[in-house]
Amino acid sequence: MNPDPVFDWLLTDAPSLPSCRHVLEELIARLNAEGMQLHRAVLGIGVLHPELMAKTYTWERGSKYVSETEIHHGIETTAQYLDGPFRPLNEGTPFVRQRLAGPDAAITYPMLEAQRDAGSTDYIAISLPRSDGNIYRSSWTTDRDNGFTDDEIQRLLALRPIIGMVAELQSRAEMTKSVLNLYLGREAGRRVYAGDIKRGEGNTIRSVLWMCDLRGFTSLSDSIPLNHLIATLNDYFEAVTGPIHASGGEVLKFIGDAVLGIFRIEEEADIAEICERALSAAELAVANMRILNRRRDREDKSPLSCSIALHVGDAMYGNVGAHDRLDFTVIGPAVNLCARLESLAGSLGEKIICSSEFATISTAEMRTVGMHELKNVAAPVEAFVPA
């Protein structure tokens, strides 16, 4: 056994903690208990995310919690990075020391002046090795008059490999969850991470189904360059999916230019309240599209139009596909009906259309737009729109 209790804790117990935040909190407590007198500490880890490059976890003495900051792509071209102490770590230097106060003070990174003003006297930035040859980054400050002792610096350097290993284990778990949620949705991501990936498994869920489609997408795709088309789709998806998440729903999938969302109806749930949230999300999505079109008009671009269908019903939510390519989705007559209603909305020129099942439950005022025969739906259905 290693006689170092901090090393042993990092090796045995730290990997099972819930997150990097918890690891940093406990590590700081253990180092301070040994007399290190840390004033501030930062752990920076890379993430796999379409918009983020990294996350930093920051502990400061007196703060109740470790704070988390998202670092977006592009920071590597900013003065904050180019003139900062983490840059030499990325270029191969294992650690950087800056005396912030006292007769030996020599601050060559202007960003550290704020830490000096906050009371720190000594600063060390240390790279943390990863298994793939890249690094994470950490920094440590003390407010002791004489700064860090030589033994304390050597101790932090000696802990580099094990701290890097634990940070990598934690960050890879967080990255896996993040990527699964981004590409599969929250519930499907949770189920895959938990190992619920057996082909053919599923369960019946009752929900408000939310189907949105972009009108005129085919002609639009023929009239603009592909890179502009992707940017247009991203603008549209941002406008219509944000309200779903904000209202407690889940974006299940993108189907070309269509969005399939669900608002789950749990046992003993207030179904009318869930319908109101789904309708509110639809109304906000329509409002967002108007805002988007005002911007597109200023940019001399053609307007976008979408229609949204709302329906209440049972659907099979499960893991379907081939043996080498699976997908979580909802299937069943309720999903088909919702999709046909959305097509009907487009032909009627309506922004939002609802099934009779939804209109009956919802407390919002509705008006009928008549009975309609829908493709592959056995009997005519009555459709409603918000009054």
TIVEXVEX-193459 format. One record per atom (N, C-alpha, C): z negated, x negated, y negated. Coordinates in steps of 0.001 Angstrom, whole numbers, padded with zeros to 6 digits, always signed. Layout:
! residues N
ZXY
...
END
This chain:
! residues 387
+000000-000833+001199
+000000+000000+000000
+000000-000869-001251
+000734-000429-002256
+000716-001130-003532
-000617-000874-004212
-001303-001939-004693
-002618-001734-005305
-002559-001103-006685
-001369-000911-007220
-001213-000343-008553
-001212+001185-008447
-002244+001880-008972
-002321+003337-008811
-001200+004071-009541
-000725+003559-010686
+000370+004211-011389
+001652+004103-010569
+001911+002929-010017
+003088+002729-009168
+003020+003674-007968
+001853+003742-007321
+001711+004608-006153
+001936+006070-006523
+001416+006486-007691
+001615+007867-008124
+003092+008148-008376
+003793+007228-009039
+005218+007406-009289
+006003+007506-007983
+005594+006735-006998
+006304+006695-005729
+006051+007931-004877
+004830+008479-004926
+004460+009534-003986
+004418+010931-004596
+003797+011090-005758
+003546+012419-006305
+004509+012816-007425
+004912+011856-008241
+005731+012192-009412
+007044+012880-009056
+007752+012477-007971
+009038+013133-007683
+008933+014624-007424
+007758+015110-007026
+007611+016528-006709
+007206+017370-007910
+006997+016752-009067
+006667+017516-010262
+007866+018346-010713
+007642+019426-011487
+008732+020355-011811
+009868+019780-012636
+009592+018785-013501
+010645+018321-014402
+010296+016954-014964
+011268+016350-015668
+011031+015075-016348
+009928+015210-017390
+009824+016357-018009
+008782+016586-019008
+007404+016403-018383
+007197+016978-017214
+005904+016874-016557
+005620+015439-016113
+006676+014754-015653
+006492+013361-015245
+006048+012513-016433
+006718+012689-017580
+006374+011890-018750
+004954+012194-019220
+004558+013452-019252
+003205+013806-019666
+002161+013116-018801
+002359+013191-017493
+001367+012606-016574
+001385+011087-016639
+002565+010496-016759
+002658+009042-016848
+001938+008525-018094
+002144+009187-019237
+001472+008779-020469
-000037+008854-020295
-000517+009947-019700
-001969+010103-019500
-002532+008975-018647
-001802+008572-017623
-002293+007516-016741
-002262+006155-017432
-001214+005874-018186
-001144+004593-018888
-002196+004510-019997
-002398+005610-020696
-003425+005601-021737
-004819+005468-021155
-005023+006047-019973
-006333+005924-019329
-006645+004473-018975
-005615+003661-018813
-005803+002239-018548
-006010+001436-019832
-005912+002109-020996
-006150+001415-022256
-004913+000983-023000
-003733+001497-022653
-002520+001032-023311
-002407+001528-024755
-003051+002638-025091
-003074+003185-026449
-001663+003482-026966
-000934+004263-026166
+000405+004666-026574
+000320+005684-027713
+001216+005559-028662
+001266+006455-029821
+002430+007438-029707
+003511+006972-029088
+004714+007802-028934
+005528+007250-027775
+006212+008141-027043
+007072+007702-025942
+008259+008648-025828
+009410+008072-025497
+010643+008847-025362
+011316+008478-024049
+011778+009490-023333
+012566+009294-022119
+013912+009956-022345
+014997+009186-022262
+016340+009709-022461
+017125+009671-021170
+017625+010818-020728
+018374+010891-019473
+019753+011492-019733
+020753+011021-019001
+022083+011595-019080
+022139+012908-018332
+023008+013821-018772
+023177+015107-018101
+024655+015345-017840
+024922+016211-016886
+026289+016614-016564
+026496+018006-017134
+027133+018056-018311
+027247+019317-019030
+028484+019243-019917
+029226+020355-020056
+030457+020297-020861
+030220+020034-022339
+029016+020305-022850
+028758+020114-024266
+027703+019053-024561
+026881+018721-023580
+025776+017791-023798
+026021+016473-023087
+025592+015384-023721
+025679+014072-023106
+024349+013650-022502
+023248+014066-023120
+021934+013617-022671
+020869+014583-023161
+019672+014390-022634
+018472+015049-023138
+017416+013985-023355
+016621+014171-024389
+015496+013273-024605
+014204+014068-024552
+013209+013483-023923
+011875+014062-023846
+010952+013166-024669
+010264+013752-025633
+009461+012970-026568
+008007+013406-026512
+007127+012436-026294
+005681+012660-026351
+005133+011965-027583
+004264+012647-028321
+003573+012064-029461
+002101+012422-029371
+001266+011461-029644
-000162+011735-029582
-000513+012876-030545
-001276+013821-030044
-001659+014965-030852
-000789+016184-030644
+000391+015995-030053
+001252+017141-029767
+000798+017818-028484
+000902+019138-028467
+000442+019876-027290
+001397+019711-026123
+002688+019610-026419
+003684+019532-025355
+004661+018397-025606
+005296+017945-024540
+006439+017050-024663
+007617+017889-025152
+008285+017434-026193
+009421+018179-026734
+010714+017734-026053
+011681+018630-026014
+012980+018357-025397
+014072+018501-026442
+014968+017513-026540
+016053+017537-027504
+017376+017357-026767
+018358+018183-027089
+019687+018074-026487
+020560+017170-027343
+021220+016219-026711
+022094+015270-027392
+023541+015626-027042
+024329+015973-028039
+025697+016415-027792
+026668+015236-027683
+027779+015478-027010
+028837+014473-026936
+029275+014096-028349
+029566+012822-028533
+030009+012341-029835
+028967+011534-030569
+027707+011580-030114
+026669+010821-030815
+026931+009322-030746
+027692+008904-029719
+027959+007471-029560
+028823+006908-030678
+029399+007757-031507
+030200+007283-032646
+029445+007392-033964
+028188+007831-033918
+027419+008035-035148
+026592+006799-035477
+026195+006727-036750
+025341+005614-037187
+024000+005641-036478
+023513+006840-036146
+022232+006958-035446
+022239+006147-034159
+023365+006177-033444
+023471+005392-032210
+023906+003959-032481
+024944+003788-033284
+025507+002455-033504
+024497+001498-034137
+023621+002030-034982
+022624+001194-035651
+021235+001363-035054
+021166+001913-033835
+019875+002186-033220
+019553+001244-032074
+018306+001250-031613
+017868+000327-030568
+018337+000675-029161
+018856+001888-028945
+019337+002217-027606
+020716+001615-027327
+021460+001286-028363
+022788+000720-028153
+022736-000588-027372
+021883-001549-027734
+021841-002791-026938
+021425-002558-025493
+020624-001513-025229
+020271-001214-023840
+021528-000844-023061
+022381-000010-023661
+023622+000393-022993
+024575-000781-022808
+024420-001808-023631
+025293-002974-023553
+024723-004069-022656
+023601-003798-021983
+023099-004727-020978
+021768-005392-021262
+021231-005220-022464
+019931-005811-022774
+018839-004981-022097
+017934-005607-021318
+016934-004813-020598
+015862-004216-021492
+015503-004901-022594
+014520-004312-023494
+014677-004889-024894
+014224-004104-025864
+014257-004477-027272
+012856-004283-027827
+012358-005285-028550
+011037-005144-029169
+011167-005260-030687
+010434-004403-031380
+010394-004435-032840
+008939-004311-033285
+008418-005355-033944
+007100-005247-034555
+007256-004443-035837
+006514-003343-035938
+006690-002414-037050
+005697-002646-038189
+004612-003316-037928
+003591-003541-038960
+002894-004869-038682
+002191-005376-039687
+001479-006626-039529
+002299-007819-039971
+001750-009005-039861
+002420-010213-040362
+003723-010532-039644
+003892-010042-038398
+005107-010336-037633
+006139-009201-037712
+005915-008221-038605
+006820-007070-038691
+008233-007523-039037
+009204-006993-038311
+010615-007303-038560
+011449-006142-038025
+011738-005170-038888
+012472-003971-038482
+013959-004189-038762
+014734-004290-037707
+016181-004447-037863
+016933-003135-037613
+016218-002100-037172
+016818-000787-036940
+016170+000194-037916
+016884+000605-038963
+016289+001443-040013
+015632+002717-039498
+016130+003275-038379
+015560+004506-037868
+014101+004343-037449
+013646+003104-037224
+012268+002868-036809
+011288+002885-037974
+011812+002913-039193
+010918+002947-040347
+010085+004221-040363
+010653+005326-039881
+009909+006577-039824
+008740+006475-038856
+008926+005740-037752
+007826+005572-036814
+006745+004659-037388
+007178+003650-038136
+006191+002817-038830
+005387+003652-039816
+006072+004507-040573
+005392+005341-041557
+004448+006343-040892
+004727+006686-039629
+003861+007618-038903
+002656+006925-038290
+002598+005591-038409
+001425+004868-037928
+001653+003924-036776
+002860+003898-036205
+003124+002981-035094
+003205+001550-035602
+002721+000628-034795
+002719-000783-035185
+003656-001639-034343
+004040-001148-033172
+004863-001943-032263
+005760-000998-031475
+007003-001426-031198
+007990-000575-030545
+008718-001378-029480
+008900-000751-028325
+009673-001365-027241
+010640-000319-026688
+011915-000658-026602
+012911+000161-025920
+013257-000528-024607
+013232+000216-023518
+013420-000364-022188
+014458+000450-021429
+015419-000233-020821
+016390+000458-019971
+015756+000756-018616
+016186+001868-018008
+015689+002286-016698
+016869+002348-015749
+016920+001482-014744
+018102+001403-013876
+018280+002647-013022
+019561+003009-012796
+019938+004098-011909
+020644+003538-010687
+020745+004347-009654
+021345+003884-008404
+022834+003623-008530
+023514+004224-009535
+024953+004048-009690
+025311+002904-010630
+024309+002131-011058
+024564+001005-011944
+024421+001330-013412
+024354+002603-013772
+024115+002991-015150
+022620+002997-015436
+022251+003424-016619
+020836+003381-016991
+020427+004680-017681
+019121+004932-017652
+018481+005839-018580
+017779+004964-019613
+017207+005606-020614
+016585+004844-021701
+015184+005371-021972
+014283+004462-022327
+012931+004862-022703
+012487+004040-023895
+011554+004579-024646
+010951+003797-025730
+009467+004097-025788
+008716+003106-026267
+007258+003171-026252
+006722+002563-027545
+005786+003245-028182
+005139+002653-029354
+003632+002731-029198
+002964+001837-029900
+001502+001852-029984
+001114+001788-031452
-000105+002252-031748
-000616+002114-033110
-001803+001146-033156
-001965+000368-032100
-002992-000675-032102
-002643-001725-033156
-003614-002213-033875
-003374-003155-034979
-002520-004335-034556
-002794-004894-033405
-002075-006088-032950
-000876-005762-032062
-000549-004492-031946
+000597-004108-031137
+000329-004193-029649
+001405-004223-028860
+001280-004347-027410
+000847-005758-027042
+000041-005871-026012
-000277-007194-025480
+000870-007644-024584
+000924-008942-024302
+001960-009453-023399
+001846-008817-022021
+000614-008595-021551
+000413-007987-020242
+000947-006549-020214
+000766-005811-021318
+001250-004441-021365
+002776-004397-021353
+003404-005323-022047
+004867-005377-022031
+005371-005685-020631
+004752-006643-019987
+005150-006988-018624
+004898-005831-017656
+003851-005079-017933
+003559-003942-017060
+004653-002878-017175
+005043-002557-018396
+006105-001573-018586
+007417-002049-017968
+007689-003341-018128
+008911-003881-017532
+008848-003840-016004
+007675-004093-015452
+007531-004066-013996
+007702-002652-013438
+007364-001642-014254
+007495-000256-013812
+008914+000290-013990
+009802-000494-014624
+011166-000029-014890
+011856+000580-013661
+011906-000133-012528
+012680+000406-011395
+012132+001725-010872
+010798+001843-010773
+010242+003059-010185
+010315+004224-011160
+010143+003955-012467
+010312+005031-013447
+011771+005493-013443
+012706+004531-013367
+014121+004885-013303
+014439+005717-012079
+013841+005382-010932
+014101+006132-009705
+013612+007574-009831
+012391+007739-010339
+011837+009087-010482
+012644+009887-011503
+013004+009254-012624
+013805+009946-013639
+015145+010382-013060
+015733+009532-012217
+017020+009886-011613
+016875+011061-010654
+015832+011050-009831
+015607+012168-008915
+015425+013469-009681
+014597+013422-010717
+014342+014626-011502
+015596+015090-012226
+016299+014157-012868
+017455+014552-013673
+018589+015060-012803
+018768+014484-011619
+019838+014974-010745
+019535+016386-010253
+018269+016687-010010
+017907+018052-009630
+018179+019009-010786
+017821+018598-012004
+018069+019443-013171
+019562+019602-013419
+020330+018517-013241
+021771+018597-013433
+022409+019536-012410
+021939+019467-011165
+022481+020339-010126
+022256+021796-010480
+021039+022124-010907
+020746+023504-011298
+021606+023925-012481
+021730+023034-013460
+022500+023349-014668
+023967+023616-014337
+024561+022750-013513
+025973+022910-013166
+026187+024180-012342
+025279+024445-011406
+025412+025665-010611
+025329+026903-011495
+024392+026899-012442
+024259+028044-013340
+025487+028204-014233
+026030+027067-014717
+027187+027121-015602
+028414+027667-014892
+028635+027236-013664
+029876+027579-012983
+029768+028796-012068
+028538+029127-011641
+028380+030259-010740
+027643+031430-011370
+026898+031185-012448
+026018+032206-013014
+024591+031959-012559
+023633+032548-013292
+022225+032253-013023
+021794+032626-011616
+022089+033850-011191
+021612+034311-009897
+022320+033591-008753
+023648+033478-008832
+024373+032767-007782
+023954+031301-007742
+023768+030692-008921
+023317+029309-008959
+021967+029140-008308
+021056+030070-008601
+019728+030004-007992
+019809+030122-006482
+020657+031020-006003
+020753+031232-004568
+021367+030023-003864
+022390+029436-004446
+022996+028251-003832
+022003+027105-003800
+021281+026890-004916
+020308+025787-004957
+019201+025997-003923
+018866+027262-003669
+017819+027563-002689
+018330+027495-001256
+019634+027240-001077
+020193+027116+000259
+020746+028403+000830
+020855+029435+000009
+021368+030721+000475
+022892+030698+000384
+023520+029950+001297
+024963+029730+001201
+025714+030130+002477
+025059+030872+003342
+025719+031268+004582
+026852+032227+004282
+027995+031936+004824
+029185+032768+004597
+028968+034169+005150
+029336+035166+004343
+029274+036548+004786
+027973+037250+004473
+026949+036517+004000
+025697+037164+003667
+025816+037895+002331
+025196+039031+002237
+025242+039782+000994
+024230+040902+001001
+024068+041529-000132
+023168+042663-000236
+023707+043641-001266
+023331+044890-001092
+023780+045927-002008
+022887+045938-003236
+023505+045893-004409
+022736+045940-005646
+023243+047102-006495
+022300+047737-007153
+022657+048783-008106
+022625+048152-009485
+023679+048383-010259
+023760+047717-011548
+024688+048475-012482
+024584+048108-013748
+025596+048507-014721
+026677+047436-014671
+027880+047848-014353
+029019+046926-014305
+029687+046892-015672
+030067+045701-016096
+030586+045460-017458
+031871+044664-017300
+033005+045315-017563
+034306+044654-017378
+035047+044607-018705
+035479+043404-019074
+036193+043216-020331
+037495+042483-020061
+038543+042878-020788
+039844+042237-020606
+040495+042027-021965
+041221+040930-022083
+041934+040612-023316
+043303+041262-023264
+043616+042060-024239
+044888+042762-024278
+046004+041819-024741
+047178+041957-024133
+048341+041180-024537
+048268+039709-024198
+047491+039380-023178
+047313+037967-022856
+048618+037325-022364
+049410+038071-021594
+050649+037499-021053
+051603+037092-022166
+051811+037976-023137
+052702+037633-024244
+052114+036524-025102
+050789+036524-025238
+050139+035463-026005
+050354+034106-025341
+050215+034051-024027
+050364+032784-023309
+051791+032256-023364
+052748+033157-023584
+054147+032729-023690
+054513+032250-025091
+053628+032503-026066
+054004+032256-027461
+053299+031068-028098
+052276+030508-027440
+051551+029386-028043
+051413+028253-027034
+051242+027006-027497
+051060+025877-026579
+049822+026054-025708
+049845+025406-024549
+048746+025577-023598
+047400+025139-024167
+047380+024025-024928
+046094+023574-025470
+045542+024572-026477
+046428+025230-027243
+045985+026272-028161
+045525+027512-027389
+046165+027764-026254
+045791+028921-025437
+044371+028746-024896
+044054+027549-024451
+042715+027288-023935
+041673+027464-025040
+041970+026953-026229
+041045+027108-027356
+040861+028581-027700
+041949+029347-027626
+041871+030780-027916
+041010+031495-026888
+041215+031171-025621
+040395+031784-024572
+038923+031435-024752
+038633+030199-025100
+037234+029800-025304
+036602+030593-026439
+037347+030798-027525
+036839+031601-028644
+036560+033031-028195
+037487+033587-027443
+037341+034963-026956
+036150+035083-026002
+036069+034167-025027
+034959+034227-024071
+033607+034059-024773
+033551+033172-025763
+032309+032981-026504
+031906+034273-027208
+032883+034980-027759
+032595+036211-028499
+032064+037317-027606
+032577+037404-026373
+032212+038550-025534
+031113+038258-024523
+030920+036994-024142
+029888+036714-023138
+028513+036489-023750
+028468+035976-024979
+027173+035778-025626
+026348+037052-025667
+026934+038203-026067
+026162+039445-026082
+025645+039873-024705
+026379+039562-023646
+025902+039913-022297
+024601+039186-022010
+024600+037875-022212
+023391+037086-021945
+022256+037495-022871
+022573+037717-024151
+021536+038075-025116
+020895+039418-024791
+021627+040283-024071
+021116+041614-023736
+020531+041681-022332
+020372+040540-021686
+019733+040513-020377
+020668+040678-019202
+021972+040596-019455
+022922+040691-018360
+023322+039330-017835
+024239+039333-016914
+024706+038092-016283
+026224+038109-016208
+026848+037052-016664
+028293+036903-016502
+028537+036418-015085
+029144+037262-014293
+029339+036909-012886
+030543+036009-012699
+031643+036298-013396
+032814+035453-013236
+033856+035754-014307
+034737+034794-014486
+035934+034968-015298
+037105+035150-014340
+037902+036168-014582
+039059+036445-013742
+040273+036381-014650
+040862+035187-014769
+041917+035007-015747
+041343+035171-017138
+041786+036219-017851
+041244+036496-019181
+040246+037644-019149
+039822+038067-017960
+038850+039147-017823
+037453+038567-017578
+036449+039350-017967
+035051+038967-017776
+034375+040070-016976
+033724+039689-015887
+032949+040630-015088
+031477+040306-015274
+030752+041255-015836
+029316+041076-016035
+028541+042171-015331
+027274+041903-015066
+026419+042922-014446
+025058+042930-015128
+024481+044109-015183
+023108+044300-015635
+022361+044910-014453
+021553+044121-013792
+020907+044570-012557
+019901+045680-012832
+019863+046637-011914
+018891+047725-011978
+017876+047504-010866
+016742+046952-011222
+015701+046691-010232
+014944+047981-009928
+014128+047930-008884
+013344+049100-008507
+012417+049506-009653
+012325+050804-009874
+011466+051398-010903
+011884+050975-012314
+013123+050516-012462
+013605+050125-013789
+013970+051362-014590
+013932+051209-015905
+014364+052269-016813
+015889+052152-016928
+016588+052962-016134
+018040+052831-016053
+018690+053137-017394
+018156+054120-018117
+018730+054460-019423
+018618+053271-020381
+017491+052552-020313
+017309+051391-021192
+018299+050288-020837
+018574+050114-019546
+019543+049104-019125
+020942+049495-019594
+021255+050781-019515
+022552+051245-020028
+022666+050982-021524
+021574+051183-022251
+021614+050934-023695
+021849+049457-023987
+021240+048592-023190
+021469+047156-023400
+022910+046783-023108
+023468+047359-022046
+024866+047070-021708
+025803+047584-022799
+025529+048797-023315
+026362+049345-024384
+026203+048531-025662
+024980+048114-025957
+024747+047275-027133
+025527+045972-027024
+025558+045394-025812
+026318+044159-025605
+027803+044393-025841
+028305+045554-025388
+029720+045875-025595
+030026+046039-027082
+029152+046739-027807
+029376+046942-029243
+029316+045630-030011
+028382+044758-029614
+028287+043459-030276
+029507+042601-029965
+030010+042686-028735
+031220+041932-028380
+032401+042387-029235
+032533+043701-029442
+033613+044219-030287
+033442+043725-031723
+032196+043729-032212
+031937+043222-033563
+032269+041738-033662
+031922+040975-032624
+032252+039551-032615
+033755+039317-032657
+034485+040176-031979
+035938+040044-031994
+036497+040301-033394
+035905+041233-034114
+036352+041464-035494
+036110+040228-036358
+034938+039604-036171
+034630+038376-036918
+035617+037272-036548
+035891+037151-035252
+036840+036142-034789
+038221+036392-035391
+038633+037635-035461
+039960+037947-035996
+040063+037683-037488
+038960+037831-038210
+038993+037478-039630
+039239+035981-039801
+038618+035209-038935
+038851+033758-038979
+040282+033426-038585
+040791+034098-037558
+042160+033852-037116
+043157+034250-038195
+042845+035304-038947
+043732+035721-040033
+043802+034640-041115
+042654+034032-041431
+042650+032949-042422
+043461+031755-041933
+043515+031579-040608
+044261+030467-040025
+045699+030853-039695
+046121+032043-040155
+047478+032541-039940
+047789+032673-038447
+046819+033170-037672
+047002+033391-036246
+046963+034891-035972
+047636+035296-034925
+047678+036719-034592
+046312+037190-034109
+045965+038467-034352
+044652+038977-033931
+044572+039146-032414
+043334+039155-031915
+043068+039379-030504
+042437+040755-030332
+042677+041353-029179
+042111+042667-028907
+041624+042716-027470
+040495+043373-027278
+039972+043512-025922
+039454+044925-025725
+039272+045310-024479
+038650+046588-024152
+037587+046346-023097
+036557+047186-023117
+035394+047001-022252
+035099+048305-021527
+034853+048222-020224
+034492+049383-019417
+033073+049239-018906
+032338+050344-018876
+030950+050371-018406
+030822+051434-017316
+030159+051062-016235
+030005+051976-015096
+028691+051655-014398
+028093+052655-013799
+026867+052477-013022
+027180+052772-011568
+026817+051863-010679
+027072+052104-009270
+026538+051010-008378
+026724+051205-007088
+026304+050232-006080
+027471+049314-005749
+027159+048051-005568
+028188+047078-005183
+027586+046094-004197
+028421+045526-003393
+027980+044494-002462
+028070+043140-003160
+026927+042479-003273
+026865+041158-003899
+026679+040150-002779
+027664+039267-002614
+027550+038372-001480
+028432+037160-001562
+028377+036390-000488
+029034+035111-000362
+030272+035311+000509
+031443+035278-000118
+032668+035571+000620
+033679+034445+000430
+034653+034392+001323
+035711+033409+001194
+036064+032780+002520
+036775+031651+002436
+037178+030912+003627
+036089+029904+003996
+036248+029262+005147
+035196+028357+005606
+035039+027152+004692
+036104+026797+003934
+036024+025612+003077
+036075+025957+001586
+035948+027240+001253
+035907+027629-000162
+035272+029004-000266
+034036+029033-000792
+033282+030276-000889
+033044+030651-002341
+032701+031918-002536
+032438+032400-003884
+031427+033536-003803
+030508+033570-004771
+029632+034722-004912
+030332+035742-005796
+030355+036985-005365
+031020+038010-006168
+030438+039373-005826
+030842+040372-006578
+030506+041754-006235
+031792+042476-005865
+031720+043268-004830
+032882+044009-004355
+032459+045430-004048
+033446+046305-003954
+033168+047679-003586
+033847+048670-004514
+033804+049942-004159
+034468+050971-004960
+034005+051016-006410
+032732+050753-006673
+032235+050803-008051
+032905+049744-008905
+033128+048563-008333
+033798+047491-009071
+035252+047878-009341
+035918+048449-008322
+037308+048872-008504
+037416+049932-009595
+036488+050891-009590
+036526+051948-010593
+036346+051376-011989
+035424+050436-012134
+035189+049829-013448
+036446+049116-013945
+037108+048399-013051
+038327+047695-013434
+039418+048677-013854
+039558+049799-013132
+040581+050796-013480
+040251+051463-014810
+038957+051685-015072
+038561+052262-016355
+038920+051328-017507
+038744+050055-017286
+039076+049094-018343
+040567+049153-018644
+041403+049257-017633
+042845+049393-017858
+043154+050682-018609
+042434+051763-018269
+042620+053029-018961
+042276+052896-020446
+041201+052166-020745
+040806+051963-022142
+041946+051332-022927
+042615+050357-022320
+043729+049716-023001
+044861+050678-023287
+045176+051526-022321
+046283+052463-022518
+045925+053546-023524
+044635+053860-023655
+044202+054868-024616
+043924+054275-025997
+043943+052964-026097
+043649+052314-027367
+042181+052334-027727
+041302+052444-026722
+039860+052471-026963
+039258+051085-026734
+038260+050733-027528
+037582+049450-027368
+036540+049494-026249
+035832+050624-026142
+034786+050779-025136
+034995+052105-024425
+034947+052074-023107
+035100+053288-022313
+034019+053302-021246
+033542+054498-020901
+032430+054623-019961
+032761+055651-018884
+032219+055424-017713
+032368+056396-016634
+031415+057561-016874
+031629+058639-016142
+030721+059779-016266
+029327+059410-015784
+029248+058528-014780
+027941+058077-014292
+027168+057373-015400
+027848+056533-016159
+027196+055829-017260
+026843+056812-018377
+027789+057672-018751
+027576+058605-019860
+026434+059570-019571
+026275+059962-018315
+025207+060888-017950
+023834+060257-018125
+023718+058978-017821
+022425+058287-017888
+022116+057804-019299
+023124+057357-019994
+022919+056773-021318
+022394+057812-022300
+021535+057370-023189
+021027+058259-024248
+021930+058257-025472
+022941+057381-025485
+023872+057337-026619
+024780+058566-026609
+025184+058989-027778
+026081+060140-027872
+027483+059733-027422
+028048+060526-026547
+029366+060244-025984
+030306+061432-026201
+031582+061159-026222
+032581+062247-026232
+033593+061980-025119
+034015+063035-024506
+034948+062898-023394
+036357+062609-023898
+037096+061843-023122
+038518+061618-023397
+039359+062166-022246
+038757+063084-021482
+039496+063819-020483
+039408+063268-019074
+040050+063997-018174
+040143+063610-016777
+041390+062738-016589
+041255+061739-015753
+042376+060807-015571
+042476+060398-014098
+043686+060271-013655
+043922+059710-012332
+044040+058198-012472
+043284+057497-011660
+043270+056039-011716
+043850+055481-010429
+044549+054387-010548
+045188+053762-009386
+044149+053403-008335
+044430+053797-007088
+043586+053491-005938
+042201+054127-006022
+042026+055129-006877
+040794+055920-006923
+041153+057321-006441
+040445+057815-005444
+040870+059023-004743
+040969+060248-005627
+039943+060508-006422
+039917+061742-007228
+039978+061400-008708
+040502+062311-009519
+040501+062086-010963
+039070+061871-011481
+038942+061068-012508
+037615+060793-013082
+037636+061157-014549
+036467+061588-015035
+036315+061875-016451
+035818+060619-017159
+036434+060302-018259
+036057+059106-019014
+035479+059509-020358
+034593+058639-020873
+033901+058908-022126
+033972+057678-023025
+033840+057925-024322
+033738+056828-025279
+032568+057125-026204
+031946+056086-026753
+030848+056329-027687
+031327+057163-028870
+030526+058154-029243
+030929+059063-030321
+030822+058373-031677
END
